[in-house]
Amino acid sequence: MHTDRWLATGAVTAFLAVAAGAFGAHALRARVDSAMLAVFETAVRYQMYHALALVALAGLAARRPDPRLRWVGWLFVAGIVIFSGSLYALVLTGVRAWGAVTPVGGVSLLGGWAMLAWSAIRPPSQAPGGDR
């Protein structure tokens, strides 16, 4: 994915996190108990963290071409959709089975951070067969 797309994806995802947060604060507060509201707020918080990470990733990828950074972005996107999405579904539907899906998203988010660390520790080679 081109760096502009990571930037756009991060911006749209952050926009949606703000909208979800407002929805939770205004529309859900009277409809769900405090425990479920806290679950919803966790989903919003993790969505925003990773939206901002995607924005930062766009800047990093523009300066430092590394194919592993594409994996970082896709893992973050998958993590947002699966982790936050399953928590939103849990709160909005009351179906507890969605909670079993959430760890898959968490592993995806962790994978993105691990891949980013790997990219930093083992930078891409400048020349074939050599390390920087």
PyMOL commands that set and color helices and strands:
alter all, ss='L'
color gray80, all
select helices_A, chain A and resi 3-28+34-63+67-93+98-121
alter helices_A, ss='H'
color red, helices_A
deselect
rebuild
show_as cartoon
